[in-house]
């Protein structure tokens, strides 16, 4: 993988609580061998990148595409919160792409509007 390409993950269908550990493990595997900038924190106990201080240019974001989520439910919120923590443990940020109104409202409702840099819900005048 090119170090300048963002790492991406797509959430598809209807998530259940059983999907969350699998998604976090998948993201951890993608991030494990991805180059980090010299100042980036790695996972706990990490001894640093194999290339030492001469790290290549690195993209710091994980792009999480939620466009194809069937339902914005609490399992999706849990998944996004845990994926964010997984990304942070690897010195990355999680950026949400394609979040619909319902998902943004749920994130805001449970106090996680900052998860994946989601924008707080702003009523449009249309009833929910």
N, C-alpha and C positions, 0 to 999 in steps of 0.2 A: 504494500500500500504506500502511495506517495504521502510524505509527511505533510504536504500542504493541502491535501484533500480532507474535508471535514469527515468525521466519522458519522455515519448515519444509521438510524434505527427507525423502523416503521412499526407502529402499533396498528393492527388490523383486526377487524371483527369486534366481537364483544368479549372484553377481558373478564376473567374470573380471578379470585384471589390465588388460585393455583398457578396462574400464568406469571405472577410477579417474580418468583425466584428464578424461573427460566429466563425471563427478560433481563434480569440483573446479571445473571451468569453470562448471557450472550454479550451484553455490553462490556462486562469485565474482560472477556476473551478478546474482544475487538480492541480494547484499550491497553491490554497487557503489553503488547509489543510495539505500541505506537510511540514514536519519539516524543520526548518532552523537552521543553526549553530548560536550560540549566537551573533556573530558579523555581521551576514548577515542582510542586509537591507530588510525590508518588504515593502508592498505597503504603499503609503502615508496614514497617520492616523492609521496605524497598531500599536496595543499596545504590540505586541510581541507574541511569541509562548506560548501556554497554559502550557507548562512544565517548564517554567522559564529558569534558567541558565543551567539546566541539560539536554541539547538537545542531542538527539541521533546523531550518525554519519550521515552526510547528503551528498548526491551527488549534486553537484552544477550545473550540466548541464541539459539542456532540449535537447533531441535528436530529430531533425526534419528530418524525412526521406522523401526525395523528389524523390526517385527512380521511383515512379509511376506517376509523373507529365507527362501529355500528351504534354504540351507545356511550354516552358520557355517564359513567356510573362511578361509584366509590372505588371499585377495583381499578378503574383507569386512574383515578386520583392517587390511589395508593401506589400504583405502578410508577406514575410520574414522580412522586415524591421519592421513592426508593431509587429510581433511575438517576435522579438528580444527585442523591447521596453517593451513588456508585461513581458518577462522573466526577464529583468533587473529590472523592478519595483518590482519583487518578489525576488530579490537578486540572480538570476540565470543567466547563460550564455546560449545562443542558439548555438547548434552545428549542422551543416548541414551534412547529410549523403546521399550519392548517387547523388550528384550534377553533372549533365552532363556538357559537354563543353559549350553548349549554355547558360545555366543558369549562369555558372561562368563568361562567357563573358558579359552577360547582367549586372550582379552585378558589374563587373569591369567598364563597360561602363558608368553606372550611378553613379559611385563613391562610391559604397557600397560593395566593395570587402571584407571589414572587417565584413559585416553582416554574422552572423553565422560562423565566422572564415573561410569563403570561401577563397580559394587560388586565387590570381590574375591569370587572364588568361595568359597562356603562349602558343604562337603559336607553333604548332607541325610541321609546314611545309606544312600541308595539307590545301587547301583552305577551308574557312568556308562554 
